[in-house]
């Protein structure tokens, strides 16, 4: 008989606690506090926890954009220029967004601003609801005009002007760590359960829902005698910096890998509250088990397949490991936005439903029966 699903209140409380820590950017005090909180949660579940630290160049920037005398939300584009800017003559443009989430012409727009000699680019993100949508960036300093993202809803006002932009940006020595925890009995080839810990804002749906499910699935299976290696990786918004550093340090031997990626139990707001987003998918290298995985994940409302190449999210980093991999990831309307807060993006019953489905699918991946 299968273990009972995690209580709804406990899962939702994990999402609330994680989101309540602040903006989850790598190398910041919130990053440090998040890892300490996670270590305590893991230790409460009987885990043996350590941190594996790494250094990196951290982009430290702040901006203020004022349109017709009113400040609008803004976010500097990471690693795009350093120094101080104060101007009334920015380059203004909107971005083309794929699925409302990913800007496909960000670099081209910034190069255009540099060509025309603009001191700074102000780029509107026309995502769902006209929100500000952050964009992931590899931690590599770029030359050219610095850039600031603003909500797509501000575009008309930006074009009418006047616009004032003040920006300060610099590169600092930074550090973060990946959280490594062992649950259950020791084994040379444990189940790896991995989930990212960082992002641009509170990340309740983007990161918090996957983290809550990853913790519960790990604890449940460890309690049933399955050796589990839990990996909480940082640097996600820096193009998967943490997991790349972890895998570069040495091989990871795994019986199987469960990657709880973005938006695991996040959704769109409807008349009755959030409903699970249709922009989520499950990808697996265990193609011989696709039908059984899809049946297990049916309550989570995600289709299962081999996925595109490359896989989206950190699942791609694990795909070449040689072990069976199941990666679940995707997006939703408040993905990468300041509005990604618990009450707007998930519900306790959605978390319970997804948790039960992911637990069942992980058992299929491992080839073990429910208990």
PEHURA-V690174 format. One record per pair of residues at least 12 apart in sequence whose C-alpha atoms are under 10 Angstrom apart, sorted by the first residue. I is the first residue (numbers start at 1). J is the second residue. If there is no record, write none. Layout:
# PEHURA-V690174
I | J
I | J
This chain:
# PEHURA-V690174
1 | 369
1 | 370
1 | 371
2 | 356
2 | 359
2 | 360
2 | 369
2 | 370
2 | 371
3 | 220
3 | 221
3 | 223
3 | 224
3 | 356
3 | 359
3 | 360
3 | 370
3 | 371
4 | 220
4 | 356
4 | 371
5 | 216
5 | 217
5 | 220
5 | 351
5 | 352
5 | 353
5 | 354
5 | 355
5 | 356
5 | 357
5 | 359
6 | 212
6 | 213
6 | 216
6 | 217
6 | 220
6 | 351
6 | 352
6 | 353
6 | 355
6 | 356
7 | 216
7 | 348
7 | 349
7 | 351
7 | 352
7 | 355
8 | 347
8 | 348
8 | 349
8 | 350
8 | 351
8 | 352
8 | 353
8 | 355
9 | 347
9 | 348
9 | 349
9 | 351
9 | 352
10 | 212
10 | 216
10 | 348
10 | 351
10 | 352
11 | 208
11 | 209
11 | 211
11 | 212
11 | 213
11 | 215
11 | 216
11 | 347
11 | 348
11 | 349
11 | 350
11 | 351
11 | 352
11 | 355
12 | 204
12 | 208
12 | 209
12 | 212
12 | 213
12 | 342
12 | 343
12 | 346
12 | 347
12 | 348
12 | 349
12 | 350
12 | 351
12 | 352
13 | 212
13 | 342
13 | 348
14 | 38
14 | 41
14 | 204
14 | 208
14 | 209
14 | 211
14 | 212
14 | 213
14 | 215
15 | 202
15 | 203
15 | 204
15 | 205
15 | 207
15 | 208
15 | 209
15 | 210
15 | 211
15 | 212
15 | 213
15 | 341
15 | 342
15 | 343
15 | 346
15 | 347
15 | 348
15 | 351
16 | 202
16 | 204
16 | 208
16 | 209
16 | 212
16 | 341
16 | 342
16 | 343
17 | 34
17 | 37
17 | 204
17 | 208
17 | 342
18 | 33
18 | 34
18 | 37
18 | 38
18 | 197
18 | 202
18 | 203
18 | 204
18 | 207
18 | 208
18 | 209
18 | 211
18 | 212
18 | 342
19 | 34
19 | 201
19 | 202
19 | 203
19 | 204
19 | 205
19 | 207
19 | 208
19 | 209
19 | 340
19 | 341
19 | 342
20 | 34
20 | 202
20 | 203
20 | 204
20 | 341
20 | 342
21 | 33
21 | 34
21 | 37
21 | 202
22 | 34
22 | 200
22 | 201
22 | 202
22 | 203
23 | 198
23 | 199
23 | 200
23 | 201
23 | 202
23 | 203
23 | 338
24 | 197
24 | 198
24 | 199
24 | 200
24 | 201
24 | 202
24 | 203
24 | 207
24 | 234
24 | 235
24 | 237
25 | 197
25 | 198
25 | 199
25 | 200
25 | 201
25 | 202
25 | 234
25 | 235
25 | 236
25 | 237
25 | 238
26 | 56
26 | 58
26 | 59
26 | 174
26 | 175
26 | 176
26 | 177
26 | 197
26 | 198
26 | 199
26 | 200
26 | 234
26 | 235
26 | 236
26 | 237
26 | 238
26 | 241
26 | 242
27 | 54
27 | 55
27 | 56
27 | 57
27 | 58
27 | 59
27 | 60
27 | 173
27 | 174
27 | 175
27 | 176
27 | 177
27 | 198
27 | 234
27 | 235
28 | 58
28 | 60
28 | 174
28 | 175
28 | 176
29 | 176
30 | 198
30 | 202
31 | 175
31 | 176
31 | 177
31 | 197
31 | 198
31 | 199
31 | 234
31 | 235
32 | 175
32 | 176
32 | 177
34 | 197
34 | 198
35 | 51
35 | 176
35 | 177
35 | 178
35 | 179
35 | 197
35 | 198
35 | 232
35 | 233
35 | 234
36 | 51
36 | 179
38 | 179
38 | 197
38 | 211
38 | 215
38 | 232
39 | 51
39 | 179
39 | 180
39 | 181
39 | 232
41 | 215
42 | 179
42 | 180
42 | 181
42 | 182
42 | 183
42 | 215
42 | 216
42 | 218
42 | 219
42 | 230
43 | 181
43 | 182
43 | 183
44 | 219
45 | 183
45 | 184
45 | 215
45 | 216
45 | 218
45 | 219
45 | 220
45 | 222
45 | 223
46 | 181
46 | 182
46 | 183
46 | 184
46 | 219
46 | 222
46 | 223
47 | 180
47 | 181
47 | 182
47 | 183
47 | 184
47 | 218
47 | 219
47 | 222
47 | 228
47 | 229
47 | 230
48 | 180
48 | 181
48 | 182
48 | 183
48 | 184
48 | 229
48 | 230
49 | 179
49 | 180
49 | 181
49 | 182
49 | 183
49 | 229
49 | 230
49 | 231
50 | 177
50 | 178
50 | 179
50 | 180
50 | 181
50 | 182
51 | 176
51 | 177
51 | 178
51 | 179
51 | 180
51 | 181
51 | 231
51 | 232
52 | 176
52 | 177
52 | 178
52 | 179
52 | 180
52 | 233
52 | 242
52 | 245
52 | 246
52 | 249
53 | 175
53 | 176
53 | 177
53 | 178
53 | 179
53 | 242
53 | 245
53 | 246
54 | 174
54 | 175
54 | 176
54 | 177
54 | 178
54 | 241
54 | 242
54 | 245
54 | 246
55 | 173
55 | 174
55 | 175
55 | 176
55 | 177
55 | 242
55 | 245
56 | 139
56 | 140
56 | 171
56 | 172
56 | 173
56 | 174
56 | 175
56 | 176
56 | 235
56 | 241
56 | 242
57 | 79
57 | 139
57 | 140
57 | 141
57 | 170
57 | 171
57 | 172
57 | 173
57 | 174
57 | 175
58 | 78
58 | 79
58 | 139
58 | 140
58 | 141
58 | 170
58 | 171
58 | 172
58 | 173
58 | 174
58 | 175
58 | 238
59 | 76
59 | 77
59 | 78
59 | 79
59 | 80
59 | 81
59 | 82
59 | 139
59 | 140
59 | 141
59 | 169
59 | 170
59 | 171
59 | 172
59 | 173
59 | 174
60 | 76
60 | 78
60 | 79
60 | 82
60 | 168
60 | 169
60 | 170
60 | 171
60 | 172
60 | 173
60 | 174
61 | 75
61 | 76
61 | 77
61 | 78
61 | 79
61 | 80
61 | 81
61 | 82
61 | 83
61 | 84
61 | 167
61 | 168
61 | 169
61 | 170
61 | 171
62 | 74
62 | 75
62 | 76
62 | 77
62 | 84
62 | 148
62 | 166
62 | 167
62 | 168
62 | 169
62 | 170
63 | 75
63 | 76
63 | 84
63 | 85
63 | 86
63 | 147
63 | 148
63 | 149
63 | 165
63 | 166
63 | 167
63 | 168
63 | 169
64 | 76
64 | 86
64 | 148
64 | 164
64 | 165
64 | 166
64 | 167
64 | 168
65 | 87
65 | 88
65 | 122
65 | 148
65 | 149
65 | 150
65 | 158
65 | 163
65 | 164
65 | 165
65 | 166
65 | 167
66 | 88
66 | 158
66 | 161
66 | 162
66 | 163
66 | 164
66 | 165
66 | 166
67 | 154
67 | 155
67 | 157
67 | 158
67 | 159
67 | 160
67 | 161
67 | 162
67 | 163
67 | 164
67 | 165
68 | 157
68 | 158
68 | 160
68 | 161
68 | 162
68 | 163
68 | 164
69 | 161
69 | 162
69 | 163
69 | 164
70 | 163
70 | 164
71 | 163
71 | 164
71 | 165
72 | 132
72 | 150
72 | 151
72 | 153
72 | 154
72 | 158
73 | 131
73 | 132
73 | 148
73 | 149
73 | 150
73 | 151
73 | 154
73 | 338
74 | 122
74 | 123
74 | 124
74 | 132
74 | 133
74 | 134
74 | 148
74 | 149
74 | 150
74 | 151
74 | 165
75 | 122
75 | 123
75 | 132
75 | 133
75 | 134
75 | 135
75 | 147
75 | 148
75 | 149
75 | 150
75 | 151
75 | 167
75 | 200
76 | 121
76 | 122
76 | 123
76 | 134
76 | 135
76 | 146
76 | 147
76 | 148
76 | 149
76 | 150
76 | 167
76 | 168
76 | 169
77 | 106
77 | 110
77 | 121
77 | 122
77 | 123
77 | 134
77 | 135
77 | 136
77 | 137
77 | 146
77 | 147
77 | 148
77 | 149
77 | 169
78 | 134
78 | 135
78 | 136
78 | 137
78 | 138
78 | 139
78 | 140
78 | 141
78 | 142
78 | 146
78 | 147
78 | 148
78 | 169
78 | 237
78 | 238
79 | 137
79 | 138
79 | 139
79 | 140
79 | 141
79 | 142
79 | 143
79 | 146
79 | 147
79 | 169
79 | 170
79 | 171
79 | 238
80 | 107
80 | 110
80 | 137
80 | 139
80 | 140
80 | 141
80 | 142
80 | 143
80 | 144
80 | 145
80 | 146
80 | 147
80 | 148
80 | 169
80 | 170
81 | 120
81 | 141
81 | 142
81 | 143
81 | 144
81 | 145
81 | 146
81 | 147
81 | 168
81 | 169
81 | 170
81 | 171
82 | 141
82 | 142
82 | 143
82 | 144
82 | 145
82 | 146
82 | 167
82 | 168
82 | 169
82 | 170
82 | 171
83 | 146
83 | 167
83 | 168
83 | 169
83 | 170
83 | 171
84 | 119
84 | 146
84 | 166
84 | 167
84 | 168
84 | 169
84 | 170
85 | 119
85 | 120
85 | 145
85 | 146
85 | 165
85 | 166
85 | 167
85 | 168
85 | 169
86 | 119
86 | 120
86 | 164
86 | 165
86 | 166
86 | 167
86 | 168
87 | 118
87 | 119
87 | 120
87 | 163
87 | 164
87 | 165
87 | 166
87 | 167
88 | 119
88 | 120
88 | 161
88 | 162
88 | 163
88 | 164
88 | 165
88 | 166
89 | 118
89 | 119
89 | 120
89 | 121
89 | 161
89 | 162
89 | 163
89 | 164
89 | 165
90 | 113
90 | 117
90 | 118
90 | 119
90 | 120
90 | 121
90 | 122
90 | 123
90 | 145
90 | 147
90 | 158
90 | 162
90 | 163
90 | 164
90 | 165
91 | 109
91 | 110
91 | 112
91 | 113
91 | 114
91 | 116
91 | 117
91 | 118
91 | 119
91 | 120
91 | 121
91 | 122
91 | 123
91 | 145
91 | 147
91 | 159
91 | 163
92 | 109
92 | 113
92 | 118
92 | 120
92 | 121
92 | 122
92 | 123
92 | 124
92 | 147
92 | 148
92 | 155
92 | 158
92 | 159
92 | 163
93 | 109
93 | 110
93 | 112
93 | 113
93 | 121
93 | 122
93 | 123
93 | 124
93 | 125
93 | 152
93 | 155
93 | 158
93 | 159
94 | 106
94 | 109
94 | 122
94 | 123
94 | 124
94 | 125
94 | 126
94 | 149
94 | 150
94 | 151
94 | 152
94 | 154
94 | 155
95 | 108
95 | 109
95 | 123
95 | 124
95 | 125
95 | 126
95 | 127
95 | 149
95 | 152
96 | 109
96 | 124
96 | 125
96 | 126
96 | 127
97 | 125
97 | 126
97 | 127
97 | 128
97 | 133
98 | 127
99 | 127
99 | 128
99 | 279
99 | 331
99 | 332
99 | 333
100 | 125
100 | 126
100 | 127
100 | 128
100 | 129
100 | 130
100 | 131
100 | 133
100 | 331
100 | 332
100 | 333
100 | 334
100 | 335
101 | 125
101 | 126
101 | 127
101 | 128
101 | 132
101 | 133
101 | 134
101 | 135
101 | 331
101 | 332
101 | 333
101 | 334
101 | 335
101 | 336
101 | 337
102 | 125
102 | 127
102 | 133
102 | 134
102 | 135
102 | 136
102 | 335
102 | 336
103 | 125
103 | 126
103 | 127
103 | 133
103 | 134
103 | 135
103 | 136
106 | 123
106 | 125
106 | 135
106 | 147
106 | 149
109 | 121
109 | 122
109 | 123
109 | 147
110 | 122
110 | 123
110 | 144
110 | 145
110 | 146
110 | 147
110 | 148
111 | 143
111 | 144
111 | 145
112 | 144
112 | 145
113 | 144
113 | 145
113 | 146
113 | 147
114 | 143
114 | 144
114 | 145
114 | 146
115 | 144
115 | 145
116 | 145
117 | 144
117 | 145
118 | 144
118 | 145
118 | 146
119 | 144
119 | 145
119 | 146
119 | 147
119 | 165
120 | 144
120 | 145
120 | 146
120 | 147
120 | 148
120 | 165
120 | 166
120 | 167
121 | 145
121 | 146
121 | 147
121 | 148
121 | 149
121 | 165
122 | 146
122 | 147
122 | 148
122 | 149
122 | 150
122 | 155
122 | 158
122 | 163
122 | 165
123 | 147
123 | 148
123 | 149
123 | 150
123 | 151
123 | 152
123 | 154
123 | 155
123 | 158
124 | 148
124 | 149
124 | 150
124 | 151
124 | 152
124 | 153
124 | 154
124 | 155
124 | 156
124 | 158
125 | 149
125 | 150
125 | 151
125 | 152
125 | 153
125 | 154
125 | 155
126 | 150
126 | 151
126 | 152
126 | 153
126 | 154
126 | 155
127 | 151
127 | 152
127 | 153
127 | 333
127 | 334
127 | 335
127 | 337
128 | 152
128 | 153
128 | 332
128 | 333
128 | 334
128 | 335
129 | 151
129 | 152
129 | 153
129 | 333
129 | 334
130 | 150
130 | 151
130 | 152
130 | 153
130 | 154
130 | 155
131 | 150
131 | 151
131 | 152
131 | 153
131 | 154
131 | 333
131 | 334
131 | 335
131 | 336
131 | 337
131 | 338
131 | 339
132 | 149
132 | 150
132 | 151
132 | 152
132 | 153
132 | 154
132 | 334
132 | 335
132 | 336
132 | 337
132 | 338
132 | 339
133 | 149
133 | 150
133 | 151
133 | 152
133 | 200
133 | 333
133 | 334
133 | 335
133 | 336
133 | 337
133 | 338
133 | 339
134 | 149
134 | 150
134 | 151
134 | 199
134 | 200
134 | 201
134 | 237
134 | 335
134 | 336
134 | 337
134 | 338
135 | 149
135 | 199
135 | 200
135 | 237
135 | 238
135 | 336
135 | 337
136 | 199
136 | 200
136 | 235
136 | 236
136 | 237
136 | 238
136 | 239
136 | 240
136 | 336
137 | 236
137 | 237
137 | 238
137 | 239
137 | 240
138 | 235
138 | 236
138 | 237
138 | 238
138 | 239
138 | 240
138 | 241
139 | 171
139 | 235
139 | 237
139 | 238
139 | 239
139 | 240
139 | 241
140 | 238
141 | 170
141 | 171
146 | 167
146 | 168
146 | 169
147 | 167
148 | 165
148 | 166
148 | 167
151 | 337
175 | 235
176 | 233
176 | 234
176 | 235
176 | 242
177 | 232
177 | 233
177 | 234
177 | 235
177 | 242
177 | 243
177 | 245
177 | 246
178 | 196
178 | 197
178 | 231
178 | 232
178 | 233
178 | 234
178 | 235
178 | 242
178 | 243
178 | 245
178 | 246
179 | 194
179 | 196
179 | 197
179 | 230
179 | 231
179 | 232
179 | 233
179 | 234
179 | 242
180 | 194
180 | 229
180 | 230
180 | 231
180 | 232
180 | 233
181 | 193
181 | 228
181 | 229
181 | 230
181 | 231
181 | 232
182 | 218
182 | 222
182 | 227
182 | 228
182 | 229
182 | 230
182 | 231
183 | 218
183 | 219
183 | 220
183 | 221
183 | 222
183 | 223
183 | 225
183 | 226
183 | 227
183 | 228
183 | 229
183 | 230
184 | 218
184 | 219
184 | 220
184 | 221
184 | 222
184 | 223
184 | 224
184 | 225
184 | 226
184 | 227
184 | 228
184 | 229
185 | 222
185 | 223
185 | 224
185 | 225
185 | 226
185 | 227
185 | 228
186 | 225
186 | 226
186 | 227
186 | 228
186 | 229
187 | 226
187 | 227
187 | 228
187 | 229
187 | 254
187 | 255
188 | 227
188 | 252
188 | 253
188 | 254
188 | 255
189 | 227
189 | 228
189 | 229
189 | 252
189 | 253
189 | 254
189 | 255
189 | 256
189 | 323
190 | 226
190 | 227
190 | 228
190 | 229
190 | 230
190 | 252
190 | 253
190 | 254
190 | 255
190 | 256
190 | 257
191 | 218
191 | 221
191 | 222
191 | 226
191 | 227
191 | 228
191 | 229
191 | 230
191 | 253
191 | 254
191 | 255
191 | 256
191 | 257
191 | 258
191 | 323
191 | 324
191 | 362
191 | 365
191 | 366
192 | 218
192 | 227
192 | 228
192 | 229
192 | 230
192 | 231
192 | 252
192 | 253
192 | 254
192 | 255
192 | 256
192 | 257
192 | 258
192 | 259
192 | 323
192 | 325
193 | 214
193 | 215
193 | 217
193 | 218
193 | 228
193 | 229
193 | 230
193 | 231
193 | 232
193 | 254
193 | 256
193 | 257
193 | 258
193 | 259
193 | 260
193 | 326
193 | 362
194 | 210
194 | 211
194 | 214
194 | 215
194 | 218
194 | 229
194 | 230
194 | 231
194 | 232
194 | 233
194 | 243
194 | 257
194 | 258
194 | 259
194 | 260
194 | 261
194 | 314
194 | 315
194 | 318
194 | 327
195 | 207
195 | 208
195 | 210
195 | 211
195 | 212
195 | 213
195 | 214
195 | 215
195 | 230
195 | 231
195 | 232
195 | 233
195 | 234
195 | 236
195 | 243
195 | 258
195 | 259
195 | 260
195 | 261
195 | 262
195 | 314
195 | 315
195 | 327
196 | 208
196 | 210
196 | 211
196 | 231
196 | 232
196 | 233
196 | 234
196 | 235
196 | 236
196 | 237
196 | 240
196 | 242
196 | 243
196 | 259
196 | 260
196 | 261
196 | 262
196 | 313
196 | 314
197 | 210
197 | 211
197 | 231
197 | 232
197 | 233
197 | 234
197 | 235
197 | 236
197 | 237
197 | 242
197 | 261
198 | 232
198 | 233
198 | 234
198 | 235
198 | 236
198 | 237
198 | 238
198 | 240
198 | 242
199 | 234
199 | 235
199 | 236
199 | 237
199 | 238
199 | 336
199 | 337
200 | 236
200 | 237
200 | 335
200 | 336
200 | 337
200 | 338
201 | 335
201 | 336
201 | 337
201 | 338
201 | 339
201 | 340
201 | 341
202 | 336
202 | 337
202 | 338
202 | 339
202 | 340
202 | 341
202 | 342
203 | 262
203 | 263
203 | 334
203 | 335
203 | 336
203 | 337
203 | 338
203 | 339
203 | 340
203 | 341
203 | 342
203 | 345
204 | 263
204 | 265
204 | 266
204 | 334
204 | 335
204 | 338
204 | 339
204 | 340
204 | 341
204 | 342
204 | 343
204 | 344
204 | 345
204 | 346
205 | 262
205 | 263
205 | 264
205 | 265
205 | 266
205 | 267
205 | 331
205 | 332
205 | 334
205 | 335
205 | 336
205 | 339
205 | 340
205 | 341
205 | 342
205 | 343
205 | 344
205 | 345
205 | 346
206 | 261
206 | 262
206 | 263
206 | 264
206 | 265
206 | 266
206 | 267
206 | 329
206 | 330
206 | 331
206 | 332
206 | 334
206 | 335
206 | 336
206 | 337
206 | 340
206 | 341
206 | 345
207 | 260
207 | 261
207 | 262
207 | 263
207 | 264
207 | 265
207 | 266
207 | 335
207 | 340
208 | 261
208 | 262
208 | 263
208 | 264
208 | 265
208 | 266
208 | 340
208 | 341
208 | 342
208 | 346
209 | 260
209 | 261
209 | 262
209 | 263
209 | 264
209 | 265
209 | 266
209 | 342
209 | 345
209 | 346
209 | 347
209 | 350
209 | 351
209 | 354
209 | 355
210 | 259
210 | 260
210 | 261
210 | 262
210 | 263
210 | 264
210 | 265
210 | 266
210 | 328
210 | 329
210 | 351
210 | 354
210 | 355
211 | 232
211 | 260
211 | 261
211 | 262
211 | 264
212 | 260
212 | 264
212 | 265
212 | 351
212 | 355
213 | 260
213 | 264
213 | 265
213 | 351
213 | 352
213 | 354
213 | 355
213 | 356
213 | 358
213 | 359
214 | 230
214 | 231
214 | 232
214 | 258
214 | 259
214 | 260
214 | 261
214 | 264
214 | 355
214 | 358
214 | 359
215 | 230
215 | 232
215 | 355
216 | 355
216 | 356
216 | 359
217 | 258
217 | 355
217 | 356
217 | 358
217 | 359
217 | 360
217 | 362
218 | 230
218 | 258
218 | 359
218 | 362
220 | 359
221 | 359
221 | 362
221 | 363
221 | 370
221 | 371
224 | 370
224 | 371
226 | 366
226 | 368
227 | 255
228 | 254
228 | 255
228 | 256
228 | 257
229 | 252
229 | 254
229 | 257
230 | 258
231 | 243
231 | 246
231 | 259
233 | 245
233 | 246
233 | 314
236 | 313
236 | 314
237 | 336
239 | 313
239 | 314
240 | 313
240 | 314
240 | 316
240 | 317
241 | 314
243 | 314
243 | 317
243 | 318
244 | 314
244 | 317
244 | 318
247 | 317
247 | 318
247 | 321
251 | 321
252 | 318
252 | 321
252 | 323
253 | 321
253 | 322
253 | 323
254 | 321
254 | 322
254 | 323
254 | 324
254 | 325
255 | 322
255 | 323
255 | 324
255 | 325
255 | 365
255 | 366
256 | 286
256 | 321
256 | 322
256 | 323
256 | 324
256 | 325
256 | 326
256 | 362
256 | 365
256 | 366
256 | 367
257 | 284
257 | 315
257 | 318
257 | 319
257 | 321
257 | 322
257 | 323
257 | 324
257 | 325
257 | 326
257 | 327
257 | 362
257 | 365
257 | 366
258 | 284
258 | 315
258 | 318
258 | 324
258 | 325
258 | 326
258 | 327
258 | 328
258 | 358
258 | 359
258 | 361
258 | 362
258 | 365
258 | 366
259 | 282
259 | 283
259 | 313
259 | 314
259 | 315
259 | 316
259 | 318
259 | 319
259 | 325
259 | 326
259 | 327
259 | 328
259 | 329
260 | 282
260 | 313
260 | 314
260 | 315
260 | 326
260 | 327
260 | 328
260 | 329
260 | 358
261 | 280
261 | 281
261 | 282
261 | 312
261 | 313
261 | 314
261 | 315
261 | 327
261 | 328
261 | 329
261 | 330
261 | 331
262 | 280
262 | 281
262 | 312
262 | 313
262 | 314
262 | 327
262 | 328
262 | 329
262 | 330
262 | 331
262 | 332
262 | 335
263 | 276
263 | 277
263 | 279
263 | 280
263 | 281
263 | 328
263 | 329
263 | 330
263 | 331
263 | 332
263 | 334
263 | 335
263 | 345
263 | 346
264 | 276
264 | 277
264 | 280
264 | 281
264 | 282
264 | 300
264 | 302
264 | 328
264 | 329
264 | 330
264 | 331
264 | 332
264 | 346
264 | 350
264 | 351
264 | 354
264 | 355
264 | 358
265 | 277
265 | 280
265 | 300
265 | 301
265 | 329
265 | 330
265 | 345
265 | 346
265 | 347
265 | 348
265 | 349
265 | 350
265 | 351
265 | 352
265 | 353
265 | 354
265 | 355
266 | 278
266 | 279
266 | 280
266 | 330
266 | 331
266 | 332
266 | 333
266 | 334
266 | 335
266 | 340
266 | 342
266 | 344
266 | 345
266 | 346
266 | 347
266 | 350
266 | 351
266 | 354
267 | 279
267 | 280
267 | 331
267 | 332
267 | 333
267 | 334
267 | 335
267 | 344
267 | 345
267 | 346
267 | 347
267 | 350
268 | 331
268 | 332
268 | 333
268 | 334
268 | 344
268 | 345
268 | 346
269 | 332
269 | 333
269 | 334
269 | 343
269 | 344
269 | 345
269 | 346
270 | 344
273 | 343
273 | 344
273 | 345
273 | 346
273 | 347
274 | 342
274 | 343
274 | 344
274 | 345
274 | 346
274 | 347
274 | 350
275 | 345
275 | 346
275 | 347
275 | 350
276 | 300
276 | 301
276 | 302
276 | 332
276 | 345
276 | 346
276 | 347
276 | 350
276 | 351
276 | 354
277 | 300
277 | 301
277 | 302
277 | 330
277 | 331
277 | 332
277 | 333
277 | 345
277 | 346
278 | 301
278 | 302
278 | 303
278 | 330
278 | 331
278 | 332
279 | 302
279 | 329
279 | 330
279 | 331
279 | 332
279 | 333
280 | 300
280 | 301
280 | 302
280 | 303
280 | 328
280 | 329
280 | 330
280 | 331
280 | 332
281 | 300
281 | 301
281 | 302
281 | 303
281 | 304
281 | 305
281 | 307
281 | 312
281 | 327
281 | 328
281 | 329
281 | 330
281 | 331
282 | 294
282 | 297
282 | 301
282 | 302
282 | 303
282 | 304
282 | 305
282 | 306
282 | 307
282 | 311
282 | 315
282 | 326
282 | 327
282 | 328
282 | 329
282 | 330
283 | 302
283 | 303
283 | 304
283 | 305
283 | 306
283 | 307
283 | 308
283 | 311
283 | 312
283 | 315
283 | 316
283 | 319
283 | 325
283 | 326
283 | 327
283 | 328
283 | 329
284 | 304
284 | 305
284 | 306
284 | 307
284 | 311
284 | 315
284 | 319
284 | 324
284 | 325
284 | 326
284 | 327
284 | 328
284 | 365
285 | 305
285 | 306
285 | 307
285 | 319
285 | 320
285 | 322
285 | 323
285 | 324
285 | 325
285 | 326
285 | 327
285 | 365
286 | 305
286 | 306
286 | 323
286 | 324
286 | 325
286 | 326
286 | 364
286 | 365
287 | 304
287 | 305
287 | 306
287 | 324
287 | 325
289 | 304
289 | 305
289 | 324
289 | 361
289 | 364
289 | 365
289 | 367
290 | 303
290 | 304
290 | 305
290 | 306
290 | 361
290 | 364
290 | 365
291 | 303
291 | 304
291 | 305
292 | 304
292 | 360
292 | 361
292 | 364
292 | 365
293 | 305
293 | 326
293 | 357
293 | 358
293 | 360
293 | 361
293 | 362
293 | 363
293 | 364
293 | 365
294 | 357
294 | 361
295 | 357
295 | 360
295 | 361
296 | 356
296 | 357
296 | 358
296 | 359
296 | 360
296 | 361
296 | 362
296 | 363
296 | 364
297 | 353
297 | 354
297 | 355
297 | 356
297 | 357
297 | 358
297 | 359
297 | 360
297 | 361
297 | 362
298 | 353
298 | 354
298 | 357
298 | 358
298 | 361
299 | 350
299 | 352
299 | 353
299 | 354
299 | 355
299 | 356
299 | 357
299 | 358
300 | 350
300 | 351
300 | 352
300 | 353
300 | 354
300 | 355
300 | 356
300 | 357
300 | 358
301 | 353
301 | 354
301 | 357
302 | 328
302 | 329
302 | 330
302 | 354
302 | 357
303 | 328
304 | 326
304 | 327
304 | 328
305 | 326
306 | 326
307 | 327
311 | 327
311 | 329
312 | 327
312 | 328
312 | 329
312 | 330
313 | 327
313 | 328
313 | 329
313 | 330
314 | 327
314 | 328
314 | 329
315 | 327
315 | 328
315 | 329
324 | 365
324 | 366
325 | 362
325 | 365
325 | 366
326 | 358
326 | 361
326 | 362
326 | 365
328 | 358
332 | 345
333 | 345
